[in-house]
Amino acid sequence: MTRRIKSFSAILSSVILTLLGLSIVTFLIGRVMPVDPVIAAVGDNAPEAVVTRVRAEMGLDQPLPVQFLHYLSQLLHGDLGMSVLTKNPVAQDIARFFPATFELATAALILAAIIGIPLGVWAAVRQGTMTDQAIRVVCLAGHSIPVFMLSLISLLVFYSALGIAPGPGRQDIIYDGMITPVTGLLSVDTLLAGDLGAFWDALAHMAQPVCILAYFSMAYIARMTRAFMIDALKGEFVITARAKGLSLSRVIWGHAFPTVAVQLVTVLALTYAGLLEGAVVTETVFSWPGIGQYLTNSLMNGDMNPVIGTTLLIGIIYVGLNLVADLFYRLLDPRVR
């Protein structure tokens, strides 16, 4: 019991220190960037008196330690400042844009895991064969071809040439404003509203960006699964299971894969974090109103509060998913308890 308390205290201390370091980094980003937040707020042609007054109101005339303490106090109260571009609180904007990214990333991860894990296992079992080589080529292509190129090709072929897929955006204009946001997840909200037409339209718009992100993520998941499984299949417990005459499927899924699953938890967590941070290129190409597009627009317009706020959110996502992965790792592997 004492050992578990010490372990929990160590994890908690690590998380607190990481978040503190993250807050320092995001604070410094806002101070070292060559964009003056005051000029971004009042404009280039504002009188000097107005610039001075706004700088004082924003607390930017104070020493850096004082500014950091004020910044930390704002964070603890959930205040990420105001967006110059949208004229809304950054926290409110993030709450509005993040569900779109969450929906896209979750669907992409589920699809990538469903395809990538069996492919990786199959490649490991058939190591050195044509099947293994073919899977490795597919995965290599997923990592090598730029995402923006895949996105543009997808739009060119399925939307422009064949006309079998909807265009960019999250929904057709005929459904715009018809669905009352409840969860922010359009596929869920359309079902809650009982509008099947809007539901299928939402899924159709998700199909292309989800498949592209899933392909990119699947390539990484399959490669890591293959590497883990090759090592697992060389284990003495697998050799013993085969010597006992157990079927190949039972040896693979009953003995080798459970040991791989522990390692895959971390792989899936990091992949999910990468998707949740905002697939900037994919969201931009498909005009997907998610956190990635929000970050890009803010950065292009010198709107630093959203840039800092989304950077902080991305860091928290990575810390949180790493913590979840670590907890699952301890649950699945008794050796690290």
N, C-alpha and C positions, 0 to 999 in steps of 0.2 A: 504493500500500500504506500509506504514511504517512498519507494522507488518510483511509483507512478506519479506521485505528487511532485517529486523532483523533476521528472521528465516533462510533466505538464508545465511546471514553472519555467523550465528551460525553453520550451516552445513558445510560451507566452512572452517571455523576455525577448526572445529572438524576433517575434512578430512586432512587438512595440518598438524595438530598436530599428527594425527595417522600415516601419512606417515613419518613424522620426527622420531617418535618413532620407526617405522618399520625400517628405515634406520640405527638407532642406534643399534637395535637388530641384524640386519644382519651384521653390522660392527663388533660387539662384537663376533658373531658366528665365523667369520674368524680369530679372535684373540685368542679365548679360546679353539678352537678345537685342539686336540693333533696331528695335522698334520701341519708340517712346509711347507708353500707354496713354499718356496725357494728350499727345498730339493726335493719336488714333481716336481719342474720344472727342476732342474739340475741333479737330481739323487743322490743316497746315496754315490757314490764313487767320486763325484766331488771334486776337490782341494779346500782347504779352501779359497784361493784367489778368486776363481770363485764364491763361495758361498757368500763371502763378497761383491763382485762387484754386483751380481744379487740382493742381499738384498738391496743394496743402490739404484739400478735402480728401484726396486719395491717400494721404499720409506719406507721400513719396519724398517729402522734404525732411523727413526724420532720418536719424542714423539707421544703418542696416539692422543692427540688433533690435532696435525698437520696431522697425518695420516687420521683422521676422516674428516677433512676439505677437504683434497685431495680426499678422497673417495666420499664425498658429491658432490664435483665439477665434478667428473667423472660421477656420476649418473645423474646430471643435463644435462650433455652432451650426455647421452645415452651410456656411456662407462661402460660396466660391466667386463672389463678385458678380458684376453685370456684364453682359455681352454688348459690345458696341454695335455689332452687326444686327442682332435680333432685338435689342432693347429689352431683353428678358434676363432674369437671374440665370446664371450658368447652370446652377443645380436644376432649375426648371427645364432648361433646354436639354440637359443630359437625360432627365427623366422622360422627355418626349422623344428623343432620338435613339436612346439606347435599346428600347424594346425591339426596334427593327433589326438592329445588329444582333441582338440576342436570338431572335427568331431565325435569322439567316445562319448564324454560327451553330446553333443547336441542331438544326436540320442537317447542315453540312457534316458535323461531327458524327451524328448517328449514321448517316449514309456511308461516310468514310470508314467508320469502325465495322459496320456490317460487311462491307466489301473487303477492306484492307486486312483485317485480322485473318479470315479464312484464306485469302490469297497468300499472306505471309506464311501461314502454317503449311499450305499446299506446296509452296516453293521450297520450304525447308525439308519437307518429306521427300520431295522429288529433286533434291539438290543435285546439280550437275546435268540434269536432263534438259530437253528442249522446252519443257513446260517451265522449269525454273528460269531458263534464259529469257523466255518470252515475258514472264512476270517481271523480271528485273528490268527489261527494256521498257515496259509500260511504266514502271515506277520511276526509272531514270528520266523518261520523257516528262512525267509529272513534275519533277523537280527542275528540269532544265528549261522547259518552255516558259517564257514569262507569262504571268497571269494576265497582264493587260492584252497580250497577243491572243491568248485563248478566249478572253472575253470579247474582243473585237471580232474574231473569227466566228464565234458563236452567234453574235448578233447579225453578222453578214450572211451567214448560211441559213440559220433557222428563222430569223425575223425578216431580213431583207429579201433573200433569194427564194426560200421555200414558203415563207409566210405561215409557218405552223406554230410560231411562238409569238407571244405578245412583245411589245417594245419595252424600252426602259421604263423604270418607275415601279412603284409598289402595287399599283392598281389602275385599271382603266378609268378614264375620266368620267364615264357614266356612273361609276360607283363612288366617285369622290364626294366625301362629306355625308354619304348615306349611312355609314356604319358609325355608331357611337363608340368611341374608345372606352374600353373597360380595363383590359389588361395591357393594351398597347401592342399585343401580338395579333396581327390582322387575321391570321388563320383561325385563331381562337375567337376573336371578337365577332367575326362573320358567322361562326357557328352559334355563338350566344345570341346573335340577332336573328338567327333562323333564316338567313339569306344564303341559300346554297349557291346561287349564281355568283355572288360576291366571293364566296368561299373558294369555288373552283377557279375563279379569276385570280384570287390571291395566290393560290398554289401554282397557277400557270406562270405568274410573274416571278415566283420564287425559283422555278425550275432551273433556269439557266445559271444564275449566280450561285445557287446551292450546288449544282453539279460541278461547276468549275472549282469552287472552294473545296468540295468533297474530293475531287480528283487530286488536287494539290496535297490535301491532308492525307488521303488514302495512300499516296505514294510513300510518304514518310512512315505512316503506321505499318504498312506492309513490309517495308525494308527493315524496320526495327523488329517486327514480329518474326520475320525470317531469321534475323541474326540471333534473337533470343532462343528460338526453337531449335536452331542448329546446335547450339550449346546444350540445350536441355536433352536433345535426342542422343547426345553422347554420354549422358549420365549413367552411372552404374544402375540406378533404380529402373531406368528404361531398359537397359540390357537384361536385367533380371526379369522384368515383366515380359519381355519378348521370349526369354528362355522358358518361362512358365506356359507359353503357348497362348497368351492373350491375343485377341484380335488387334489388328493394326489401329483401328479407330479407337478402341479402348485404351491402347497404349498412348496414343497421341492426346486424346481429349481427357482421359482419366488420370494419366500419370505425368505426362510432359507439360501439357498446357497449363495446369494449375500453378506450376512454378513460374511460368512465363507471365501469367496474369498479374502477378505481383509487380513485375517490372513494367508491364503495359499500363498500369494505373498512372504512373508518372508520365509516360509518353502521351496518353490521352489527355491528362490534365494540362500539360504544356501546349499540346495542339489546340485544345479548347481555348486556352488563354490567348494564344496567337490569333485565333478567329474572333474572339470577343474584343480584342483590342481595336477592332475596326479594320475590316478588309478594305483599306483605303482605295486601292486601285479598282477593285471589283465594284465597290459601291459608287465610285465616280463614273465608271463606264456605264453601269446600269441605272444611274441616277437613283440609287437606293438611299432613301433618307435616313441613314444610320449614323452612328457615332464617327465613323471614318470620314464620311462626307462632311459632317459638321466640323471636324477637326481641320480638314483640308481647306474648307471655305474660310474658316477663322484665321488660319495661318496665312492664307493668300491676302487677306484684308488687314493683316496686322492686329487682329483682335486677340490680345494675349490672355485675357482671363479664361476664355474657353480652351485655349491651348494648354494652359497650366491645369485647368480643371480636368480635362480629358486625359492628360498625362498622369495626373494623380489617380484617376479612376483606373487606368490601365495598370499602373503599379499595384494598386490594391487588388485588382483581379488576379495578377500573377501571385501576389503574396497569399491571397485567399485560396487559390487553387493548389498552390504548393502545400499549404497547410492541410487541405483536404486530402491531397495525395499522400502526404506523410501519415495522416491518421488512418487512411485505408491500408497503407503499407504495413502499419503496425497491427491492424486487425487481421490482414491476410497472411502475414508472415510472423509466426510465433517467436522466431529467433530474435526479432528486434523489439519485442515487448519489454 
